[in-house]
Amino acid sequence: MSTATPKLVRVERPPAMPEVAIVGGGVCGLALAHSLQARQVDWALFEARDRLGGRVLTQASQRGLALDLGPSWFWPDTQPSMARLVEDLDLAWVDQPDDGRVLWLDDPHGAPRVMAVDGMGRAVEGGPARPGALHGGARRLSGGMRGLVDALASPLPAARLHRGWALQRVLDGGDHVALHLQGAGGSGDTRLVQARRVVLALPPRVADATVDFQPGLPRPVVDALRATPTWMATAAKAAVAYGRPFWRDIGHTGNACVVHPQAVLAEVFDVGPVLGPSPAQGVAGAALGGFLALGVASRRAMKASLPMLIDSQLGMLFGPDASDGELHLQDWADERWTCSPMDLADAARAGAHPVYGHAGLTEPLWGGRLLFGGSETAARGGGYLEGALNAAARLRRQLTAPLPAPGLGTSAH
Ligand SMILES: Cc1cc2nc3c(=O)[nH]c(=O)nc-3n(C[C@H](O)[C@H](O)[C@H](O)COP(=O)(O)OP(=O)(O)OC[C@H]3O[C@@H](n4cnc5c(N)ncnc54)[C@H](O)[C@@H]3O)c2cc1C
């Protein structure tokens, strides 16, 4: 006889049925919720993690510095939706320090050399320094990218934001959809929610790996989900906090590239506060950040040694002061709500920015009741924060258009 405690099944039926269920509380899902709220559309959002933001992750150092372990940059020239939103939300930003020079380390036993970055982004010894050449005019939010998530989420009614609920199955009920959600944290709780329409604001491969669709999706849609890699899913990012920006004392912006085969961090940059013409004066604390050069398997095998290896590499670049920082490390490959098994299998091939915005992922399914979102569904800015906002704008247009009358043939079971 089984002694297992029966699972709690909470069933929510009309009139609690929201017009739109949004699954995924990253920038795409939150930007969509924000615009539906402004248009008085009834919505509810379900997020698998116990926090909002998705790939946006900002941690505080012991001194209270905001350290971005997910996205930190936006580029106003190529990301107009991001630039506009930052302005509309009145978020303070700083330019990413970039004087056009980079510390270049191509020998594991040698010393770094100062190189200039040319107009094609290549490092050239002795060339003229072109400010902005390395980071392309990138800006950061002063309090970290978390500020964007907070500014989108804080005006929303808290009762509509359901954290810690992962979508496991979605069923088309003909005139509604039924969502089977699993509580996070191993509680075993499940929940059934009905809504008129559902938006999956998730990386397409994560939707394919974590959600059971009933009826099954058409083959071309499944193929499109699987053919869409999740941008940065297998990346790992480090941020190291220090008492002061000692690299500026020795004339560096903090920008460095390590290109030898034993590199631990590939790209290093300043991630601390930057204040006006006298950088960081009077600010308690500073930080360097970087992307790990090691592949997923090496990171896992060397997990325990990573802090020491990162310290040692920063020491080689910036001297002994760099060897005793406070390390914050995020390996996105370990995050099932970001990195799907297909992303892991493809990790060795990850590199150039994929082409995003597969047409098969932007057409509504199930008579308009099922829509896909997430940055990777956007043709403009796909994979980036810009893509998340563009996908949210497309979804808002689709959701505020009337549903097709039954039998008019938009359903694609
Ligand atoms: C290390 C790193 C650095 C980056 N740097 C930059 C940068 O500098 N500039 C830039 O523009 N972009 C950058 N990006 C990309 C940027 O973070 C993404 O484009 C953006 O955050 C995507 O937002 P999204 O809402 O589409 O997806 P996500 O942020 O992935 O949100 C999806 C949400 O869905 C949730 N979820 C997943 N499955 C389920 C489920 N079954 N049920 C319920 N919820 C679920 C997830 O928990 C997550 O919260 C970076 C990404 C990383 C990882």
The ligand as a MOL file (V3000), in Angstrom:
LIG
                    3D

  0  0  0     0  0            999 V3000
M  V30 BEGIN CTAB
M  V30 COUNTS 53 58 0 0 0
M  V30 BEGIN ATOM
M  V30 1 C 25.4200 35.6450 -20.1420 0
M  V30 2 C 24.4560 36.4030 -21.0290 0
M  V30 3 C 24.7970 37.6490 -21.5090 0
M  V30 4 C 23.9380 38.3640 -22.3430 0
M  V30 5 N 24.2800 39.6180 -22.7380 0
M  V30 6 C 23.3940 40.3670 -23.4220 0
M  V30 7 C 23.6360 41.7530 -23.6270 0
M  V30 8 O 24.6550 42.2960 -23.1550 0
M  V30 9 N 22.7200 42.4640 -24.3360 0
M  V30 10 C 21.5720 41.9030 -24.8340 0
M  V30 11 O 20.7920 42.6090 -25.4920 0
M  V30 12 N 21.2810 40.5800 -24.6150 0
M  V30 13 C 22.1600 39.8260 -23.9060 0
M  V30 14 N 21.8500 38.5210 -23.5930 0
M  V30 15 C 20.5780 37.9560 -24.1070 0
M  V30 16 C 19.3590 38.4160 -23.2660 0
M  V30 17 O 19.5880 38.0580 -21.9320 0
M  V30 18 C 18.0920 37.7490 -23.7850 0
M  V30 19 O 17.8770 38.0720 -25.1410 0
M  V30 20 C 16.8230 38.1540 -23.0380 0
M  V30 21 O 17.0170 38.2380 -21.6670 0
M  V30 22 C 15.7270 37.1420 -23.4010 0
M  V30 23 O 14.5270 37.4490 -22.7390 0
M  V30 24 P 13.2770 36.4820 -22.9540 0
M  V30 25 O 12.1970 36.9810 -22.0770 0
M  V30 26 O 12.9930 36.3160 -24.4020 0
M  V30 27 O 13.7730 35.0390 -22.4650 0
M  V30 28 P 14.2480 34.5570 -21.0140 0
M  V30 29 O 14.9590 35.6420 -20.3170 0
M  V30 30 O 14.9850 33.2860 -21.2360 0
M  V30 31 O 12.8830 34.3030 -20.2420 0
M  V30 32 C 12.1360 33.1060 -20.3790 0
M  V30 33 C 11.4900 32.8050 -19.0230 0
M  V30 34 O 10.6770 31.6450 -19.1530 0
M  V30 35 C 10.8480 30.8450 -17.9780 0
M  V30 36 N 10.4870 29.4700 -18.3420 0
M  V30 37 C 11.1740 28.6190 -19.1450 0
M  V30 38 N 10.4880 27.4610 -19.2750 0
M  V30 39 C 9.3460 27.5980 -18.5490 0
M  V30 40 C 8.2120 26.7490 -18.3120 0
M  V30 41 N 8.1100 25.5430 -18.8680 0
M  V30 42 N 7.2130 27.2160 -17.5100 0
M  V30 43 C 7.2810 28.4530 -16.9630 0
M  V30 44 N 8.3240 29.3040 -17.1620 0
M  V30 45 C 9.3340 28.8750 -17.9600 0
M  V30 46 C 12.2990 31.0300 -17.6210 0
M  V30 47 O 12.5280 30.7180 -16.2590 0
M  V30 48 C 12.5200 32.5050 -17.9370 0
M  V30 49 O 12.2550 33.3280 -16.8150 0
M  V30 50 C 22.6850 37.7870 -22.7390 0
M  V30 51 C 22.3240 36.5300 -22.2460 0
M  V30 52 C 23.1900 35.8500 -21.3910 0
M  V30 53 C 22.7670 34.4980 -20.8410 0
M  V30 END ATOM
M  V30 BEGIN BOND
M  V30 1 1 1 2
M  V30 2 1 2 3
M  V30 3 2 2 52
M  V30 4 2 3 4
M  V30 5 1 4 5
M  V30 6 1 4 50
M  V30 7 2 5 6
M  V30 8 1 6 7
M  V30 9 1 6 13
M  V30 10 2 7 8
M  V30 11 1 7 9
M  V30 12 1 9 10
M  V30 13 2 10 11
M  V30 14 1 10 12
M  V30 15 2 12 13
M  V30 16 1 13 14
M  V30 17 1 14 15
M  V30 18 1 14 50
M  V30 19 1 15 16
M  V30 20 1 16 17
M  V30 21 1 16 18
M  V30 22 1 18 19
M  V30 23 1 18 20
M  V30 24 1 20 21
M  V30 25 1 20 22
M  V30 26 1 22 23
M  V30 27 1 23 24
M  V30 28 2 24 25
M  V30 29 1 24 26
M  V30 30 1 24 27
M  V30 31 1 27 28
M  V30 32 2 28 29
M  V30 33 1 28 30
M  V30 34 1 28 31
M  V30 35 1 31 32
M  V30 36 1 32 33
M  V30 37 1 33 34
M  V30 38 1 33 48
M  V30 39 1 34 35
M  V30 40 1 35 36
M  V30 41 1 35 46
M  V30 42 1 36 37
M  V30 43 1 36 45
M  V30 44 2 37 38
M  V30 45 1 38 39
M  V30 46 1 39 40
M  V30 47 2 39 45
M  V30 48 1 40 41
M  V30 49 2 40 42
M  V30 50 1 42 43
M  V30 51 2 43 44
M  V30 52 1 44 45
M  V30 53 1 46 47
M  V30 54 1 46 48
M  V30 55 1 48 49
M  V30 56 2 50 51
M  V30 57 1 51 52
M  V30 58 1 52 53
M  V30 END BOND
M  V30 END CTAB
M  END
